[in-house]
Amino acid sequence: KNVIYFISVSAEVLQKNLKAMEKSLKQLEIDIKNLNKSQNENDKFSEVMNDFISSANGQYEVMNSMYKMVDNLYKEMGKYYTFDVKKYAMEEFFNDIKAFKEFFQVSVREQCR
Protein backbone atom coordinates (compact mmCIF):
# COMPACT_ATOMS: atom_id res chain seq x y z
CA LYS A 1 0.00 0.00 0.00
CA ASN A 2 1.36 3.40 -0.98
CA VAL A 3 1.31 6.01 1.73
CA ILE A 4 1.64 9.67 0.87
CA TYR A 5 2.54 12.16 3.57
CA PHE A 6 1.97 15.86 3.12
CA ILE A 7 3.69 18.41 5.27
CA SER A 8 2.17 21.83 5.22
CA VAL A 9 5.16 24.14 5.23
CA SER A 10 5.23 27.46 3.48
CA ALA A 11 7.89 27.63 0.78
CA GLU A 12 8.21 31.32 1.55
CA VAL A 13 8.96 30.59 5.22
CA LEU A 14 11.55 27.98 4.23
CA GLN A 15 13.23 30.42 1.89
CA LYS A 16 13.30 33.17 4.53
CA ASN A 17 14.74 30.78 7.13
CA LEU A 18 17.46 29.63 4.72
CA LYS A 19 18.42 33.24 3.94
CA ALA A 20 18.53 34.07 7.66
CA MET A 21 20.68 30.99 8.31
CA GLU A 22 23.09 31.95 5.54
CA LYS A 23 23.35 35.51 6.87
CA SER A 24 23.96 34.27 10.43
CA LEU A 25 26.69 31.87 9.32
CA LYS A 26 28.46 34.60 7.36
CA GLN A 27 28.25 36.96 10.33
CA LEU A 28 29.62 34.26 12.63
CA GLU A 29 32.56 33.71 10.29
CA ILE A 30 33.32 37.45 10.39
CA ASP A 31 33.02 37.52 14.18
CA ILE A 32 35.40 34.55 14.54
CA LYS A 33 37.96 36.19 12.23
CA ASN A 34 37.81 39.38 14.28
CA LEU A 35 38.10 37.39 17.50
CA ASN A 36 41.21 35.58 16.26
CA LYS A 37 43.05 38.92 16.08
CA SER A 38 42.62 39.64 19.78
CA GLN A 39 42.41 36.14 21.20
CA ASN A 40 44.61 34.52 23.83
CA GLU A 41 46.64 31.71 22.24
CA ASN A 42 45.40 29.18 24.86
CA ASP A 43 41.75 29.91 24.12
CA LYS A 44 40.19 27.16 21.97
CA PHE A 45 36.90 28.98 21.31
CA SER A 46 37.65 29.97 17.73
CA GLU A 47 38.99 26.49 16.91
CA VAL A 48 35.78 24.87 18.17
CA MET A 49 33.62 27.47 16.45
CA ASN A 50 35.47 27.00 13.14
CA ASP A 51 34.61 23.28 13.30
CA PHE A 52 31.00 24.23 14.01
CA ILE A 53 30.90 26.71 11.12
CA SER A 54 32.31 24.10 8.76
CA SER A 55 29.67 21.57 9.80
CA ALA A 56 26.86 24.14 9.76
CA ASN A 57 27.85 25.38 6.29
CA GLY A 58 27.72 21.81 4.99
CA GLN A 59 24.27 21.27 6.47
CA TYR A 60 23.09 24.63 5.11
CA GLU A 61 24.29 23.70 1.61
CA VAL A 62 22.38 20.39 1.78
CA MET A 63 19.18 22.11 2.91
CA ASN A 64 19.53 24.89 0.36
CA SER A 65 20.07 22.45 -2.52
CA MET A 66 17.07 20.38 -1.35
CA TYR A 67 14.93 23.54 -1.29
CA LYS A 68 16.07 24.48 -4.80
CA MET A 69 15.29 20.97 -6.04
CA VAL A 70 11.78 21.04 -4.51
CA ASP A 71 11.17 24.52 -5.91
CA ASN A 72 12.26 23.44 -9.40
CA LEU A 73 10.06 20.33 -9.24
CA TYR A 74 7.10 22.46 -8.15
CA LYS A 75 7.67 24.81 -11.10
CA GLU A 76 7.71 21.79 -13.42
CA MET A 77 4.41 20.60 -11.90
CA GLY A 78 3.01 24.07 -12.50
CA LYS A 79 3.88 23.74 -16.18
CA TYR A 80 2.46 20.22 -16.36
CA TYR A 81 -0.81 21.08 -14.59
CA THR A 82 -0.88 24.56 -16.19
CA PHE A 83 -1.12 26.77 -13.12
CA ASP A 84 0.81 29.86 -12.08
CA VAL A 85 3.18 28.86 -9.29
CA LYS A 86 3.32 32.50 -8.12
CA LYS A 87 -0.43 32.57 -7.50
CA TYR A 88 -0.93 28.98 -6.28
CA ALA A 89 1.23 28.31 -3.23
CA MET A 90 2.99 24.97 -2.92
CA GLU A 91 1.32 24.06 0.38
CA GLU A 92 -2.11 24.95 -1.06
CA PHE A 93 -1.47 22.76 -4.12
CA PHE A 94 -0.45 19.76 -2.01
CA ASN A 95 -3.41 20.23 0.34
CA ASP A 96 -5.71 20.21 -2.70
CA ILE A 97 -4.04 17.05 -4.06
CA LYS A 98 -4.43 15.39 -0.66
CA ALA A 99 -8.12 16.35 -0.49
CA PHE A 100 -8.66 15.03 -4.03
CA LYS A 101 -6.98 11.73 -3.14
CA GLU A 102 -9.16 11.32 -0.05
CA PHE A 103 -12.40 12.15 -1.89
CA PHE A 104 -11.39 9.82 -4.73
CA GLN A 105 -10.75 6.95 -2.30
CA VAL A 106 -14.16 7.49 -0.67
CA SER A 107 -15.81 7.54 -4.09
CA VAL A 108 -14.10 4.32 -5.16
CA ARG A 109 -15.17 2.57 -1.93
CA GLU A 110 -18.76 3.73 -2.41
CA GLN A 111 -18.83 2.54 -6.03
CA CYS A 112 -17.47 -0.87 -5.04
CA ARG A 113 -20.30 -1.56 -2.59
Secondary structure, 3 states (H helix, E strand, C coil): CCCCCCCCCCHHHHHHHHHHHHHHHHHHHHHHHHHHHHCCCCCCHHHHHHHHHHHHHHHHHHHHHHHHHHHHHHHHHHHHHCCCCCCCCHHHHHHHHHHHHHHHHHHHHHHCC
